[in-house]
């Protein structure tokens, strides 16, 4: 019996045996994302490319959760792990079904190219919606949880997760194929690399995807520095290029001159799987002596090892019995609703919310995102068998009269091709005039913010020029608010937006909340659930005060380093209740904070207890405090609870200018609360953090 068929042997030994039976041409045929069949060895064709950023994407029907940035707003590791588990369950069900009927094409496999753990360092970046926000610690914890959900803990990998895009990749999208991100050792090791290290070391992520850009002159997909980091961290998976990134070597970065040279460089630097067509040139490159065939052998081993870990060559796996009936089942959709409810962030409430339907005769639902499916989806999405828009969610929950007006186009001057500029404003004003309460649904969608090359991107290759609503919507907001009617602004967007809502009674940031986002919004508006999301990114007042988009220094970026320009802080979000923290104690032996939390209000609610630490001495410490622990809890009205929260492993460490981690202080302040210990958060929330000095 061939060793590679012996399930009692390690994946390493089995892969080595299998690859030893291949010719060089056959090895090379396995290194492209659309790997060929090797019939004589019983290796079926396999397409490595699948996506499940917030649900299985681009492969037909699947459950759609809130976009990744919305999931991050839950500050809930257990939730992220369960979402990952549901994604992998549906991926297995679809894989089993597709394979049964002979479909081995793209988006049908078990190698999931998620999560994206780049740091959302600049709010103008269109792909920031795919990340878990601006905090390396939050990103690492949520990323690890998602990976564990995707990969499972059984004999075989349930699916294979992928940490991307390695590294220092966060715009500008229009320059990504030629951009050289210049990042100093301190910022690299303090901000851009920690989440990748955590997913490799603790998450045991099975694959890592390289980025399009260069990093300090080295191609991200052919970087001795980055590959050295993976080796240093003990990475035990495979490396995949971003799609057509290897082609950029000679067409955009101009580091090589030919396709053969690019393919040879990528392979020799450790790109095991090429997403793109560059590895079609590998055999000519090998034959020309540009790269040794041994590199193809080693890459093929790593790829076969992953396929073996997934059970692709075994007669039975733990997951063969997962049927198609799991796809978009009621239980999964119910959890998508829960995630949407927990993700939405209440940024402002003057007492209008929650609405009492017995006291309202009519509601006006206005805005280009009110009835929009795109406002639910974000990017990298699947197809749902059920969608509930904001308008339909409110309609389902409210028995009184509902008036509706689109009001304006998302970004164009007119709604109708022959209409005059502002052709929807009169109807919007009429609706508002006839309504007791107005729900104004504005924001963005993936036609405005997203990835460079996405179909329909209207501006800046998917990035945003500023942090404002498009002009058509700004005028709509201005006209509606000028009526001084009770108004709730609901923003659907994957990033920081200033909706100019000073005159609004309430403001909800809904992200791209997934297929049942409208039901989640209605449940919050009418008090069925209390809002509980927290911002995983800083909302800035204006883009004018931001550093240059192309500057990758962290100076005056994100909550740890910013100096000004804050509209709503990282970690901020209101609920319908009033909760307090008290009796904070730090246990240095266990590395835990102990405290009590009490709900003094009238509403049952989730809350997110957040720990921040400030190094009071070291010159290497961030300008501000940093998140070092968090826990989402549920508290009934009047209830209290004792909590223990572990601090992050690096809570007391700083990073010097050479990139070294060290403890450089003996004086720290530990804060606990439901937001940051900053003046703006305290003013907006009406509550303060408690603190303890640590010497």
FIPATOR-401491 format. One record per residue (C-alpha): residue number from 1; x, y, z. Coordinates in steps of 0.1 Angstrom, whole numbers, plus 2048, in hexadecimal, padded with zeros to 3 digits. Example, Ala and Ser with C-alpha at 12.3 -4.5 7.8 and 13.67 -1.06 7.14 Angstrom:
! FIPATOR-401491
PT|k|x|y|z
PT|1|87B|7D3|84E
PT|2|889|7F5|847
***
This chain:
! FIPATOR-401491
PT|k|x|y|z
PT|1|800|800|800
PT|2|80D|823|7F7
PT|3|817|837|816
PT|4|802|854|80A
PT|5|7E2|83F|80E
PT|6|7EB|834|832
PT|7|7D6|849|849
PT|8|7EB|83E|867
PT|9|80A|851|85A
PT|10|80F|876|85F
PT|11|804|88F|844
PT|12|829|898|83F
PT|13|833|874|837
PT|14|815|86E|821
PT|15|81B|88E|80D
PT|16|840|885|808
PT|17|837|863|7FB
PT|18|81C|870|7E4
PT|19|832|88B|7D5
PT|20|84F|873|7D1
PT|21|839|861|7B7
PT|22|834|880|7A2
PT|23|849|88C|785
PT|24|855|8AF|785
PT|25|83A|8B9|76D
PT|26|820|8A9|783
PT|27|82D|8BC|7A2
PT|28|82B|8DD|78F
PT|29|808|8D5|785
PT|30|7FE|8D5|7A9
PT|31|80C|8F7|7B1
PT|32|7F1|90D|7A0
PT|33|7D1|915|7B1
PT|34|7BE|900|797
PT|35|7D3|8E0|79D
PT|36|7D1|8C5|782
PT|37|7C6|8A2|786
PT|38|7E1|887|788
PT|39|7CC|869|77F
PT|40|7E7|84E|783
PT|41|7EC|858|7A8
PT|42|7C7|85D|7AF
PT|43|7CA|882|7B4
PT|44|7AB|894|7A9
PT|45|7AC|8B8|79B
PT|46|7A8|8D2|7B6
PT|47|7A2|8F7|7B6
PT|48|7B2|907|7D5
PT|49|79F|927|7D3
PT|50|781|92B|7EB
PT|51|775|948|800
PT|52|761|94A|820
PT|53|768|96C|82E
PT|54|745|96F|83D
PT|55|734|950|82F
PT|56|73E|939|812
PT|57|741|951|7F4
PT|58|73D|94F|7CF
PT|59|731|92A|7CF
PT|60|70C|92E|7CE
PT|61|6F5|92D|7ED
PT|62|704|932|80F
PT|63|6FD|943|831
PT|64|709|967|830
PT|65|716|975|851
PT|66|71F|99A|857
PT|67|73E|9A5|844
PT|68|75F|99E|857
PT|69|761|9C2|865
PT|70|73E|9BD|873
PT|71|748|99C|883
PT|72|765|9AE|893
PT|73|74D|9C7|8A2
PT|74|73E|9AB|8B7
PT|75|75F|9A8|8CB
PT|76|756|983|8CF
PT|77|76F|967|8CA
PT|78|755|94C|8CF
PT|79|73F|95B|8B5
PT|80|75B|95D|89C
PT|81|764|939|8A2
PT|82|740|92E|89D
PT|83|73D|942|87D
PT|84|75D|931|870
PT|85|74E|90F|87A
PT|86|72E|916|867
PT|87|741|922|849
PT|88|756|902|849
PT|89|737|8ED|84E
PT|90|726|8FC|82F
PT|91|747|8FA|81B
PT|92|749|8D5|823
PT|93|724|8D0|81A
PT|94|729|8E2|7F9
PT|95|74A|8D0|7F2
PT|96|73A|8AE|7F8
PT|97|71E|8B7|7E1
PT|98|734|8C6|7C6
PT|99|74B|8A9|7C5
PT|100|72E|891|7C3
PT|101|723|8A1|7A3
PT|102|746|8A5|794
PT|103|74C|8CB|79B
PT|104|76F|8D2|7A6
PT|105|76F|8F6|79B
PT|106|778|917|7AC
PT|107|767|91F|7CD
PT|108|75D|8FA|7D3
PT|109|77B|8EF|7E7
PT|110|785|8EC|80C
PT|111|7A2|905|80C
PT|112|792|925|818
PT|113|7A6|945|811
PT|114|79A|957|830
PT|115|79E|969|848
PT|116|7AD|98A|83E
PT|117|7C1|996|85C
PT|118|7D1|9B5|84E
PT|119|7D0|9D4|864
PT|120|7B5|9ED|85A
PT|121|7CE|A0A|85F
PT|122|7BD|A23|848
PT|123|797|A28|846
PT|124|799|A30|821
PT|125|7A3|A0C|818
PT|126|787|9FB|806
PT|127|791|9D8|810
PT|128|791|9E2|835
PT|129|76E|9D3|837
PT|130|77F|9B0|833
PT|131|794|9B4|852
PT|132|78E|9B3|878
PT|133|797|9D8|87C
PT|134|7B5|9EC|888
PT|135|7C0|9DB|8A8
PT|136|7DB|9BF|8A5
PT|137|7CF|9AF|8C5
PT|138|7AA|9AE|8BB
PT|139|7B3|9A2|898
PT|140|7C8|986|8A5
PT|141|7AE|979|8BE
PT|142|792|97A|8A5
PT|143|7A7|96C|889
PT|144|7B2|94F|89F
PT|145|78E|947|8A8
PT|146|783|948|884
PT|147|7A0|931|879
PT|148|797|918|895
PT|149|773|918|889
PT|150|77D|912|865
PT|151|797|8F7|86C
PT|152|786|8E5|889
PT|153|797|8CE|8A1
PT|154|792|8AC|893
PT|155|7A8|893|882
PT|156|7A5|8A4|861
PT|157|7A4|8C9|85A
PT|158|77F|8D3|855
PT|159|78B|8ED|83D
PT|160|7AD|8FF|839
PT|161|7AE|924|844
PT|162|7C5|93E|835
PT|163|7D5|95D|846
PT|164|7D7|979|82D
PT|165|7E5|98F|81F
PT|166|809|98C|82B
PT|167|813|9A7|833
PT|168|80F|9CD|838
PT|169|7F3|9CE|81F
PT|170|7D7|9E8|823
PT|171|7D6|9FE|805
PT|172|7D5|A12|7F0
PT|173|7C3|9F9|7D9
PT|174|7CC|A0C|7B9
PT|175|7F1|A08|7C0
PT|176|7F2|9E5|7CF
PT|177|802|9D3|7B2
PT|178|820|9EA|7B2
PT|179|820|9F9|7D5
PT|180|83D|9F6|7ED
PT|181|832|9F8|811
PT|182|84E|A08|825
PT|183|84A|9FD|84A
PT|184|863|A00|866
PT|185|86C|9E2|87D
PT|186|858|9F1|89A
PT|187|838|9F5|886
PT|188|83C|9D3|875
PT|189|840|9C0|896
PT|190|828|9D5|8AA
PT|191|80B|9D8|891
PT|192|80D|9C6|870
PT|193|81C|9A4|879
PT|194|80D|99A|89B
PT|195|7EC|98C|88E
PT|196|7FE|977|874
PT|197|816|969|88F
PT|198|7F8|961|8A5
PT|199|7E5|94F|88A
PT|200|803|93A|881
PT|201|80E|932|8A5
PT|202|7EE|930|8B7
PT|203|7D4|92C|89C
PT|204|7E9|912|888
PT|205|7DC|921|869
PT|206|7E1|90A|84B
PT|207|7EA|924|831
PT|208|7F7|947|82D
PT|209|7F1|95D|80F
PT|210|80A|977|803
PT|211|800|99A|7F9
PT|212|803|9AD|7D8
PT|213|81A|9C9|7E5
PT|214|83F|9CA|7EE
PT|215|84A|9CE|812
PT|216|869|9E3|816
PT|217|874|9DA|7F3
PT|218|86D|9B5|7F5
PT|219|850|9A6|7E2
PT|220|837|99A|7FB
PT|221|833|979|7E8
PT|222|859|975|7E5
PT|223|866|983|805
PT|224|883|973|818
PT|225|879|988|836
PT|226|855|97D|837
PT|227|85C|959|82F
PT|228|876|95B|84A
PT|229|85C|966|863
PT|230|845|949|85A
PT|231|862|931|860
PT|232|86B|942|880
PT|233|847|93E|88C
PT|234|846|919|883
PT|235|82D|91B|866
PT|236|823|8F8|85C
PT|237|80C|8FF|83F
PT|238|80E|90B|81B
PT|239|812|92E|80C
PT|240|7FC|93B|7F0
PT|241|800|95A|7DB
PT|242|7E5|974|7D8
PT|243|7D4|971|7B7
PT|244|7EB|97A|799
PT|245|803|98A|7B2
PT|246|820|977|7A3
PT|247|819|985|781
PT|248|81E|9A8|791
PT|249|843|99F|796
PT|250|84B|9A7|772
PT|251|82D|9BC|767
PT|252|829|9D4|784
PT|253|846|9D2|79D
PT|254|85F|9CD|781
PT|255|875|9B7|798
PT|256|877|99C|77D
PT|257|876|99E|758
PT|258|862|97F|74C
PT|259|846|969|758
PT|260|85F|94C|75B
PT|261|875|961|772
PT|262|857|96B|787
PT|263|84B|947|78B
PT|264|86F|93B|794
PT|265|873|957|7AE
PT|266|851|950|7BE
PT|267|858|92A|7C0
PT|268|87B|92E|7CE
PT|269|86E|946|7E8
PT|270|853|92F|7F5
PT|271|833|935|7E2
PT|272|824|912|7E2
PT|273|803|91A|7D1
PT|274|800|935|7B6
PT|275|7DE|945|7B2
PT|276|7E2|951|78F
PT|277|7F2|944|76F
PT|278|817|94A|776
PT|279|81F|926|77F
PT|280|816|91C|75B
PT|281|839|929|755
PT|282|84A|914|770
PT|283|854|8F6|75A
PT|284|865|90E|741
PT|285|876|91F|75E
PT|286|882|8FE|76C
PT|287|88E|8F2|74A
PT|288|8A1|913|746
PT|289|8B2|90E|767
PT|290|8A1|92C|777
PT|291|896|918|795
PT|292|89E|8F5|7A2
PT|293|883|8DA|7A0
PT|294|889|8D3|7C5
PT|295|875|8F2|7CD
PT|296|857|8E3|7BA
PT|297|85B|8C3|7CE
PT|298|85A|8D6|7EF
PT|299|83C|8EB|7E6
PT|300|829|8CD|7D9
PT|301|82F|8BB|7FA
PT|302|821|8D8|80E
PT|303|802|8DA|7F8
PT|304|7FC|8B4|7F9
PT|305|801|8B5|81F
PT|306|7E4|8CE|821
PT|307|7CE|8B8|80A
PT|308|7D6|89A|820
PT|309|7CE|8AD|83F
PT|310|7AC|8B5|82F
PT|311|7A7|890|829
PT|312|7A5|893|803
PT|313|7B7|872|7FD
PT|314|7A6|85E|819
PT|315|788|848|814
PT|316|776|857|832
PT|317|778|878|845
PT|318|766|886|863
PT|319|752|89D|84B
PT|320|747|886|82F
PT|321|723|884|83D
PT|322|71E|8AA|83D
PT|323|702|8AE|823
PT|324|6F5|8CB|80E
PT|325|6D9|8D0|827
PT|326|6F1|8E3|83E
PT|327|6F4|8FF|824
PT|328|6E0|91E|82F
PT|329|6CD|909|848
PT|330|6B6|91B|861
PT|331|6CF|917|87E
PT|332|6EB|927|86A
PT|333|6D5|944|85F
PT|334|6C9|949|882
PT|335|6ED|94D|88D
PT|336|6F3|966|870
PT|337|6D7|97A|87F
PT|338|6E7|978|8A2
PT|339|709|984|894
PT|340|6F8|9A1|882
PT|341|6E7|9AC|8A2
PT|342|708|9AA|8B6
PT|343|71C|9BD|89B
PT|344|707|9DC|897
PT|345|715|9FA|8AA
PT|346|6FF|A14|8BA
PT|347|714|A34|8B7
PT|348|6FA|A4D|8C3
PT|349|6D8|A4C|8D5
PT|350|6C6|A6A|8E4
PT|351|6AB|A54|8F2
PT|352|697|A4D|8D2
PT|353|6A2|A29|8D2
PT|354|695|A0F|8D7
PT|355|675|A19|8C5
PT|356|654|A11|8D5
PT|357|63D|A06|8B8
PT|358|61E|A0D|8CD
PT|359|627|A32|8CC
PT|360|62F|A34|8A7
PT|361|615|A35|88B
PT|362|62D|A37|86E
PT|363|652|A32|865
PT|364|664|A40|847
PT|365|680|A2B|83A
PT|366|696|A3F|823
PT|367|6B7|A3B|811
PT|368|6CA|A28|7F6
PT|369|6D3|A0C|80E
PT|370|6B0|A07|81C
PT|371|6A6|9EC|803
PT|372|6C9|9E3|7F6
PT|373|6D6|9BF|7F6
PT|374|6F9|9CD|7F0
PT|375|6F7|9DF|811
PT|376|6F4|9BD|822
PT|377|710|9AB|80E
PT|378|730|9BE|80F
PT|379|74A|9AD|7F8
PT|380|754|988|7F6
PT|381|731|97B|7FA
PT|382|71C|95D|7F1
PT|383|6F8|95A|7E6
PT|384|6DD|958|800
PT|385|6BB|947|7FE
PT|386|6AD|963|814
PT|387|6B5|988|818
PT|388|6A5|9A1|830
PT|389|6AE|9C5|827
PT|390|6AB|9E1|840
PT|391|689|9EB|831
PT|392|67B|9C8|831
PT|393|687|9C2|855
PT|394|676|9E1|861
PT|395|657|9D7|84E
PT|396|656|9B4|85E
PT|397|659|9C3|881
PT|398|642|9E1|87F
PT|399|61C|9DF|879
PT|400|616|A04|873
PT|401|61A|A17|853
PT|402|63C|A16|842
PT|403|645|A30|827
PT|404|664|A2A|812
PT|405|679|A3F|7FB
PT|406|69B|A37|7EC
PT|407|6A3|A5C|7EF
PT|408|6C3|A5C|7DB
PT|409|6DA|A46|7C8
PT|410|6F7|A38|7DB
PT|411|70F|A50|7CA
PT|412|700|A5E|7AA
PT|413|6EE|A7F|7A8
PT|414|6CE|A70|79B
PT|415|6BA|A50|7A0
PT|416|6AB|A4D|77E
PT|417|6C1|A4F|75E
PT|418|6AC|A6C|751
PT|419|6A5|A7B|773
PT|420|6B2|A9D|77D
PT|421|6CC|A9F|799
PT|422|6BC|A98|7BB
PT|423|69D|A88|7AB
PT|424|697|A73|7CB
PT|425|699|A8F|7E5
PT|426|675|A9B|7E2
PT|427|666|A79|7E8
PT|428|67E|A73|805
PT|429|672|A94|815
PT|430|64D|A8A|80F
PT|431|653|A68|820
PT|432|665|A79|83D
PT|433|649|A92|841
PT|434|62F|A77|843
PT|435|642|A62|85C
PT|436|644|A62|882
PT|437|667|A54|882
PT|438|681|A52|866
PT|439|69A|A37|861
PT|440|6B4|A45|849
PT|441|6C8|A28|839
PT|442|6E8|A36|829
PT|443|70C|A2B|824
PT|444|720|A18|80A
PT|445|722|9F6|7FA
PT|446|73D|9E3|7E6
PT|447|737|9F8|7C7
PT|448|748|A14|7DB
PT|449|75F|A03|7F3
PT|450|770|9E2|7EC
PT|451|78D|9D1|7DA
PT|452|79F|9DF|7BC
PT|453|790|9CF|79E
PT|454|76E|9C7|7AD
PT|455|753|9CB|793
PT|456|741|9EC|797
PT|457|759|9FF|7AE
PT|458|751|A23|7A9
PT|459|76E|A34|7B9
PT|460|793|A32|7C0
PT|461|797|A0D|7B7
PT|462|781|A04|7D5
PT|463|791|A1C|7EE
PT|464|77F|A3B|7FA
PT|465|78A|A5E|7F4
PT|466|77C|A6B|815
PT|467|768|A5F|833
PT|468|747|A6F|829
PT|469|728|A62|819
PT|470|726|A68|7F3
PT|471|719|A8B|7EB
PT|472|6F7|A7E|7E0
PT|473|6F1|A6E|802
PT|474|6FF|A8C|816
PT|475|6E5|AA2|806
PT|476|6CA|A88|80E
PT|477|6D5|A87|833
PT|478|6D6|AAD|834
PT|479|6B3|AB0|826
PT|480|6A3|A96|83C
PT|481|6B4|AA2|85C
PT|482|6A9|AC6|855
PT|483|685|ABB|85B
PT|484|68D|AB5|880
PT|485|679|A95|881
PT|486|684|A78|898
PT|487|69F|A68|882
PT|488|6B6|A49|885
PT|489|6D3|A47|86D
PT|490|6DD|A24|864
PT|491|6FF|A21|851
PT|492|708|A02|83E
PT|493|72D|A03|836
PT|494|74C|9EF|83C
PT|495|761|A0C|84A
PT|496|760|A2D|85C
PT|497|746|A45|84E
PT|498|73C|A67|85C
PT|499|717|A6A|853
PT|500|714|A8E|860
PT|501|6FA|A82|879
PT|502|6FE|A9D|893
PT|503|6D8|AA5|890
PT|504|6CE|A80|890
PT|505|6BE|A71|8AF
PT|506|6D0|A50|8AB
PT|507|6EC|A42|896
PT|508|6F2|A1D|88F
PT|509|710|A0F|87B
PT|510|703|9EE|86C
PT|511|722|9E4|857
PT|512|718|9CC|83C
PT|513|703|9B6|853
PT|514|6FD|997|83E
PT|515|6DE|987|830
PT|516|6C7|98F|84E
PT|517|6D4|9B1|856
PT|518|6B2|9C1|853
PT|519|6A4|9AA|86E
PT|520|6C1|9B2|884
PT|521|6BC|9D7|87F
PT|522|697|9D5|887
PT|523|69D|9C0|8A6
PT|524|6B4|9DC|8B3
PT|525|69E|9F9|8A8
PT|526|680|9EA|8BB
PT|527|693|9DF|8D9
PT|528|691|9B9|8D4
PT|529|6B6|9B9|8DA
PT|530|6CE|9D3|8E7
PT|531|6E9|9DF|8D0
PT|532|70B|9D3|8DC
PT|533|725|9D7|8C0
PT|534|746|9EA|8C5
PT|535|75A|9FC|8AB
PT|536|779|9E7|8A0
PT|537|786|A06|88E
PT|538|789|A2B|897
PT|539|76F|A42|886
PT|540|782|A61|87C
PT|541|772|A84|877
PT|542|783|A8A|856
PT|543|79C|A7B|83E
PT|544|7AD|A9D|83B
PT|545|7C0|A97|85B
PT|546|7CA|A73|854
PT|547|7EE|A6B|84A
PT|548|7F6|A64|826
PT|549|7E4|A45|81A
PT|550|805|A36|80D
PT|551|817|A3C|82E
PT|552|818|A1B|842
PT|553|826|A2B|861
PT|554|80E|A27|87E
PT|555|813|A4B|88A
PT|556|7F1|A5B|891
PT|557|7E0|A3B|885
PT|558|7C7|A25|898
PT|559|7BD|A29|8BC
PT|560|7DF|A1F|8C9
PT|561|7F2|A3C|8B8
PT|562|7D8|A57|8AE
PT|563|7DC|A7A|8BA
PT|564|7BB|A8B|8AE
PT|565|79F|A89|895
PT|566|788|A70|8A7
PT|567|763|A6F|8A0
PT|568|75B|A4D|8B1
PT|569|777|A3A|8C2
PT|570|782|A16|8BD
PT|571|76F|A00|8D6
PT|572|752|A17|8D9
PT|573|72D|A0D|8D7
PT|574|70E|A13|8EB
PT|575|6F3|9FC|8F8
PT|576|6D0|A02|905
PT|577|6DA|9FB|928
PT|578|6F2|A09|942
PT|579|70E|9F3|94D
PT|580|72B|9FA|965
PT|581|74D|9EA|96D
PT|582|75B|9E9|991
PT|583|774|9DA|9A7
PT|584|791|9D5|98E
PT|585|7AD|9BF|99B
PT|586|7CB|9B2|988
PT|587|7D9|98F|990
PT|588|7FE|98F|984
PT|589|802|96A|989
PT|590|7E5|960|972
PT|591|7E9|97F|95C
PT|592|7C4|986|961
PT|593|7AE|9A3|969
PT|594|791|99D|981
PT|595|773|9B4|983
PT|596|74E|9B6|987
PT|597|735|9C2|96D
PT|598|711|9CD|975
PT|599|6F4|9D6|95F
PT|600|6E3|9F3|970
PT|601|6CB|9FA|953
PT|602|6A9|9ED|949
PT|603|6B3|9D9|92B
PT|604|6C4|9B7|927
PT|605|6E3|9BC|913
PT|606|704|9AF|907
PT|607|722|9C3|910
PT|608|747|9C1|906
PT|609|75F|9C6|924
PT|610|77F|9D4|916
PT|611|7A2|9D5|927
PT|612|7BB|9EF|91D
PT|613|7DF|9F3|92A
PT|614|7F5|A12|929
PT|615|81A|A0F|92E
PT|616|823|A2E|942
PT|617|849|A2D|93E
PT|618|857|A1E|91F
PT|619|860|A35|902
PT|620|857|A18|8EB
PT|621|833|A16|8F7
PT|622|817|A21|8DF
PT|623|80B|A45|8E4
PT|624|7EA|A38|8F3
PT|625|7DE|A19|904
PT|626|7D9|9F7|8F3
PT|627|7BE|9DD|8F5
PT|628|7CB|9BF|908
PT|629|7AB|9AB|910
PT|630|786|9AA|90A
PT|631|767|995|911
PT|632|744|997|904
PT|633|72A|98F|91E
PT|634|704|98F|922
PT|635|6F4|9A0|940
PT|636|6CF|9A0|948
PT|637|6C2|9C1|956
PT|638|6CC|9C4|97B
PT|639|6E5|9A7|979
PT|640|709|9A8|982
PT|641|726|991|97A
PT|642|74A|98B|985
PT|643|762|988|968
PT|644|786|97D|963
PT|645|797|988|943
PT|646|7B9|97C|938
PT|647|7D1|997|92C
PT|648|7E3|993|90A
PT|649|805|982|90C
PT|650|816|9A2|900
PT|651|802|9BA|916
PT|652|821|9C7|929
PT|653|838|9C6|90B
PT|654|843|9E1|8F3
PT|655|855|9E0|8D2
PT|656|874|9F4|8CD
PT|657|87F|A05|8AD
PT|658|892|9E6|8A3
PT|659|873|9D1|8A6
PT|660|87D|9BF|8C6
PT|661|862|9B6|8E0
PT|662|86B|9BE|904
PT|663|85D|9C8|925
PT|664|86B|9EB|92A
PT|665|857|9F9|947
PT|666|84B|9F2|96B
PT|667|82E|A0A|96B
PT|668|80D|A02|959
PT|669|7E8|A0C|95B
PT|670|7CE|9F2|954
PT|671|7AB|9FF|94A
PT|672|78A|9EC|949
PT|673|76A|9F8|939
PT|674|753|9F6|91C
PT|675|768|A0D|906
PT|676|78B|A1D|906
PT|677|797|A32|923
PT|678|796|A52|90F
PT|679|783|A72|913
PT|680|76E|A6F|8F3
PT|681|762|A4B|8FB
PT|682|759|A56|91E
PT|683|747|A75|912
PT|684|733|A62|8F8
PT|685|72A|A45|90F
PT|686|726|A58|92F
PT|687|73B|A3E|942
PT|688|75F|A3B|94D
PT|689|777|A1E|94D
PT|690|785|A12|96E
PT|691|7AA|A0D|973
PT|692|7C5|9FD|988
PT|693|7EA|A06|989
PT|694|802|9E9|983
PT|695|826|9ED|990
***
